[in-house]
Amino acid sequence: MAKCPHCEKDVTLASAKKDEGALEVHKDVEGVVKKEVMYSCPHCDRVLGFAFFLGGIATGRP
């Protein structure tokens, strides 16, 4: 099980894989074509990481 490097509490990426005591990582998505994502801990709200991908009508990704 993954742990937040800041508060050491259990976290999981998706609610489908949710274990007891583990909360789903918060995911904030911005952008129309270039999607920028920020992941944060649900317990302490500190940033865990960033990602980006191309999405929208051109690629068929939401």
Secondary structure in CASP SS format (residue, H / E / C, confidence):
PFRMAT SS
TARGET T0000
AUTHOR 0000-0000-0000
METHOD secondary structure of the structure
MODEL  1
M C 1.00
A E 1.00
K E 1.00
C C 1.00
P C 1.00
H C 1.00
C C 1.00
E C 1.00
K C 1.00
D E 1.00
V E 1.00
T E 1.00
L C 1.00
A C 1.00
S H 1.00
A H 1.00
K H 1.00
K C 1.00
D C 1.00
E C 1.00
G C 1.00
A C 1.00
L E 1.00
E E 1.00
V C 1.00
H E 1.00
K E 1.00
D E 1.00
V E 1.00
E E 1.00
G C 1.00
V C 1.00
V C 1.00
K E 1.00
K E 1.00
E E 1.00
V E 1.00
M E 1.00
Y E 1.00
S E 1.00
C C 1.00
P C 1.00
H C 1.00
C C 1.00
D C 1.00
R C 1.00
V E 1.00
L E 1.00
G E 1.00
F E 1.00
A E 1.00
F E 1.00
F E 1.00
L E 1.00
G C 1.00
G E 1.00
I C 1.00
A C 1.00
T C 1.00
G C 1.00
R E 1.00
P C 1.00
END
